[in-house]
Amino acid sequence: MAEPEHPAPVPSDTEHAEVPEKRHPALIATAVALPVALVIGVVVAAAVANRTPVLEPVGLGPVEAPAADSPECGTLMAELPEELGDYTRAELRDPAPEATAAWQQAEGDPVVLRCGLPRPPEFDQASALNVVDGVQWFEISGAAQGIDASTWYAVDRGVYVAVTIPNGSGPTPLQDASEAVAQVLPEQPLDPAPLPGS
């Protein structure tokens, strides 16, 4: 007896449907992470830019400085450091006085160095001196003039160098200035004014 014929199986719709290509989980994670990292990078860069203010050039008025064009001042100006403590070398606004430099922070007054000044009138034989890294400094406080800073004069070099430092800046700016002065200006005998009445 002949076997009944079985109709050929009809393929179901699912058999003709294309199977979606499987993606590796690492590839998916990378595809998601890259745009996120880019966005985070842009946000961080913007935040850093906002925290780094553009510092304006420092304006300095002229003062008497008869030795500003001396070889000693020229050598010192060429060897000054980019930083004095937490202060960074600043651009000076034109016209800038000769043999001057400034360092600044994001806020507050700058540190100012001037070379080639005359002997300070207050510096006499009775003046107290501070020795910092081998340089003898004479301090003039700005308190009497309502200035929240002190000016320190290097008085044992061939030229007088003055560094004005805002109060509360700590000792490092003067120490760094002393190092620069000591490296390029040889020590010279003191030349204080005589005592009044002598």
Kinemage of the C-alpha trace (Angstrom):
@kinemage 1
@onewidth
@group {chain A} dominant
@subgroup {mainchain}
@vectorlist {calphas} color= white
{ca met a 1} P 0.000 0.000 0.000
{ca ala a 2} L 1.420 3.359 -1.027
{ca glu a 3} L 2.211 5.839 1.669
{ca pro a 4} L 0.135 8.978 1.598
{ca glu a 5} L 1.987 11.921 0.204
{ca his a 6} L 2.819 14.570 2.703
{ca pro a 7} L 2.678 18.089 1.431
{ca ala a 8} L 6.027 19.883 1.466
{ca pro a 9} L 6.393 22.004 4.559
{ca val a 10} L 5.598 25.640 3.995
{ca pro a 11} L 8.281 27.916 5.405
{ca ser a 12} L 7.007 30.135 8.141
{ca asp a 13} L 7.447 33.899 8.097
{ca thr a 14} L 10.025 33.646 10.817
{ca glu a 15} L 12.276 31.516 8.690
{ca his a 16} L 12.408 34.182 5.956
{ca ala a 17} L 12.982 37.088 8.386
{ca glu a 18} L 16.571 38.334 8.550
{ca val a 19} L 18.290 37.692 11.814
{ca pro a 20} L 19.632 41.002 13.177
{ca glu a 21} L 23.425 41.187 13.301
{ca lys a 22} L 24.656 40.821 16.839
{ca arg a 23} L 27.006 43.595 18.056
{ca his a 24} L 29.725 42.898 20.552
{ca pro a 25} L 28.962 44.454 23.968
{ca ala a 26} L 32.379 46.200 24.029
{ca leu a 27} L 31.616 47.909 20.725
{ca ile a 28} L 28.288 49.165 22.078
{ca ala a 29} L 29.935 50.411 25.262
{ca thr a 30} L 32.572 52.285 23.239
{ca ala a 31} L 29.945 53.845 20.987
{ca val a 32} L 28.098 55.143 24.047
{ca ala a 33} L 31.193 56.188 25.997
{ca leu a 34} L 32.866 58.301 23.283
{ca pro a 35} L 30.161 60.982 23.007
{ca val a 36} L 29.833 61.075 26.812
{ca ala a 37} L 33.607 61.534 27.203
{ca leu a 38} L 33.577 64.286 24.601
{ca val a 39} L 30.826 66.152 26.425
{ca ile a 40} L 32.625 65.753 29.771
{ca gly a 41} L 35.886 66.996 28.196
{ca val a 42} L 34.194 70.119 26.846
{ca val a 43} L 32.539 70.838 30.197
{ca val a 44} L 35.814 70.379 32.107
{ca ala a 45} L 37.692 72.604 29.644
{ca ala a 46} L 35.052 75.314 30.013
{ca ala a 47} L 35.209 75.082 33.803
{ca val a 48} L 39.013 75.359 33.791
{ca ala a 49} L 38.845 78.337 31.438
{ca asn a 50} L 36.409 80.053 33.785
{ca arg a 51} L 38.751 79.467 36.737
{ca thr a 52} L 41.772 80.859 34.864
{ca pro a 53} L 41.098 84.564 34.482
{ca val a 54} L 42.992 86.540 31.897
{ca leu a 55} L 45.392 88.801 33.791
{ca glu a 56} L 45.591 92.380 32.622
{ca pro a 57} L 48.958 94.086 32.081
{ca val a 58} L 50.275 95.890 35.165
{ca gly a 59} L 50.625 99.664 34.952
{ca leu a 60} L 53.601 101.195 36.783
{ca gly a 61} L 54.295 104.877 37.155
{ca pro a 62} L 57.762 106.333 36.692
{ca val a 63} L 60.017 106.903 39.700
{ca glu a 64} L 63.509 108.352 40.021
{ca ala a 65} L 65.935 105.646 38.970
{ca pro a 66} L 69.280 107.173 37.949
{ca ala a 67} L 70.976 103.780 37.452
{ca ala a 68} L 68.099 102.023 35.660
{ca asp a 69} L 70.127 101.888 32.443
{ca ser a 70} L 73.231 100.495 34.173
{ca pro a 71} L 74.804 97.193 33.095
{ca glu a 72} L 73.982 95.772 36.550
{ca cys a 73} L 70.264 96.438 36.116
{ca gly a 74} L 70.348 95.106 32.561
{ca thr a 75} L 71.889 91.852 33.779
{ca leu a 76} L 69.426 91.522 36.659
{ca met a 77} L 66.382 92.163 34.460
{ca ala a 78} L 67.514 89.472 32.020
{ca glu a 79} L 67.850 86.882 34.798
{ca leu a 80} L 64.640 87.484 36.781
{ca pro a 81} L 62.538 84.366 37.416
{ca glu a 82} L 59.082 83.757 35.974
{ca glu a 83} L 57.682 83.247 39.485
{ca leu a 84} L 58.190 84.856 42.878
{ca gly a 85} L 56.427 82.579 45.330
{ca asp a 86} L 52.797 82.295 44.195
{ca tyr a 87} L 53.152 85.298 41.890
{ca thr a 88} L 53.635 84.910 38.119
{ca arg a 89} L 55.601 87.297 35.891
{ca ala a 90} L 53.246 89.937 34.485
{ca glu a 91} L 53.218 91.940 31.311
{ca leu a 92} L 53.752 95.671 31.892
{ca arg a 93} L 51.498 98.279 30.359
{ca asp a 94} L 53.200 100.742 28.007
{ca pro a 95} L 54.988 102.964 28.620
{ca ala a 96} L 56.781 100.792 31.166
{ca pro a 97} L 59.562 102.374 33.244
{ca glu a 98} L 63.041 101.077 32.525
{ca ala a 99} L 64.418 98.271 34.723
{ca thr a 100} L 61.076 97.344 36.270
{ca ala a 101} L 59.213 94.052 36.526
{ca ala a 102} L 56.017 92.817 38.148
{ca trp a 103} L 54.506 89.513 39.198
{ca gln a 104} L 50.804 89.018 39.898
{ca gln a 105} L 48.138 86.640 41.125
{ca ala a 106} L 44.522 86.373 39.990
{ca glu a 107} L 43.522 88.879 42.674
{ca gly a 108} L 45.256 91.549 44.707
{ca asp a 109} L 48.186 93.872 44.167
{ca pro a 110} L 51.294 92.767 42.287
{ca val a 111} L 54.855 92.333 43.492
{ca val a 112} L 56.970 95.046 41.838
{ca leu a 113} L 60.743 95.111 41.386
{ca arg a 114} L 62.641 98.262 40.399
{ca cys a 115} L 66.362 98.448 39.774
{ca gly a 116} L 68.673 101.458 39.814
{ca leu a 117} L 66.904 103.568 42.430
{ca pro a 118} L 68.729 106.146 44.569
{ca arg a 119} L 69.661 105.266 48.132
{ca pro a 120} L 66.464 105.486 50.227
{ca pro a 121} L 66.648 108.600 52.453
{ca glu a 122} L 65.590 106.536 55.485
{ca phe a 123} L 68.593 104.211 55.141
{ca asp a 124} L 71.231 105.442 57.584
{ca gln a 125} L 73.909 104.027 59.865
{ca ala a 126} L 71.347 103.115 62.521
{ca ser a 127} L 68.989 101.260 60.156
{ca ala a 128} L 68.052 97.669 60.991
{ca leu a 129} L 68.698 95.247 58.152
{ca asn a 130} L 67.359 91.798 57.317
{ca val a 131} L 69.637 89.257 55.642
{ca val a 132} L 67.773 86.945 53.257
{ca asp a 133} L 69.793 84.366 51.325
{ca gly a 134} L 72.953 86.445 51.662
{ca val a 135} L 71.387 89.765 50.580
{ca gln a 136} L 70.961 92.628 53.066
{ca trp a 137} L 67.526 94.255 52.826
{ca phe a 138} L 66.218 97.466 54.355
{ca glu a 139} L 62.442 97.483 54.838
{ca ile a 140} L 60.183 100.515 54.507
{ca ser a 141} L 56.598 99.832 55.550
{ca gly a 142} L 53.833 101.477 53.573
{ca ala a 143} L 51.557 101.699 56.628
{ca ala a 144} L 52.306 105.378 57.227
{ca gln a 145} L 51.095 106.154 53.701
{ca gly a 146} L 48.083 103.838 53.979
{ca ile a 147} L 49.674 101.286 51.645
{ca asp a 148} L 49.110 97.616 52.458
{ca ala a 149} L 52.630 96.623 51.392
{ca ser a 150} L 56.289 96.971 52.301
{ca thr a 151} L 59.179 97.940 50.052
{ca trp a 152} L 62.435 96.095 50.600
{ca tyr a 153} L 65.697 97.652 49.367
{ca ala a 154} L 68.753 95.514 48.610
{ca val a 155} L 71.438 97.810 50.058
{ca asp a 156} L 74.635 95.767 49.642
{ca arg a 157} L 74.899 95.603 45.833
{ca gly a 158} L 76.356 97.982 43.243
{ca val a 159} L 72.853 99.355 42.545
{ca tyr a 160} L 69.799 99.691 44.779
{ca val a 161} L 67.051 97.200 44.014
{ca ala a 162} L 63.590 97.685 45.528
{ca val a 163} L 60.920 94.989 45.790
{ca thr a 164} L 57.433 96.044 46.882
{ca ile a 165} L 55.492 93.112 48.313
{ca pro a 166} L 51.825 93.167 49.408
{ca asn a 167} L 51.325 92.369 53.083
{ca gly a 168} L 50.321 88.762 53.727
{ca ser a 169} L 52.307 87.384 50.778
{ca gly a 170} L 54.602 85.331 52.991
{ca pro a 171} L 58.411 85.165 52.809
{ca thr a 172} L 58.805 83.358 49.471
{ca pro a 173} L 58.611 86.352 47.083
{ca leu a 174} L 61.471 88.096 48.924
{ca gln a 175} L 63.462 84.856 49.120
{ca asp a 176} L 63.099 84.302 45.362
{ca ala a 177} L 64.049 87.937 44.673
{ca ser a 178} L 67.086 87.550 46.950
{ca glu a 179} L 68.211 84.497 45.038
{ca ala a 180} L 67.989 86.378 41.733
{ca val a 181} L 69.858 89.406 43.122
{ca ala a 182} L 72.577 87.286 44.747
{ca gln a 183} L 73.208 85.321 41.550
{ca val a 184} L 73.908 88.310 39.291
{ca leu a 185} L 74.889 91.282 41.458
{ca pro a 186} L 78.132 91.014 43.451
{ca glu a 187} L 78.041 92.084 47.079
{ca gln a 188} L 79.366 95.594 47.765
{ca pro a 189} L 80.118 97.501 51.002
{ca leu a 190} L 77.151 99.267 52.577
{ca asp a 191} L 76.847 102.998 52.008
{ca pro a 192} L 74.241 104.255 54.520
{ca ala a 193} L 73.577 107.935 55.121
{ca pro a 194} L 75.242 109.388 58.203
{ca leu a 195} L 73.160 109.760 61.322
{ca pro a 196} L 71.327 113.076 61.602
{ca gly a 197} L 73.468 115.652 63.378
{ca ser a 198} L 76.711 113.739 62.897
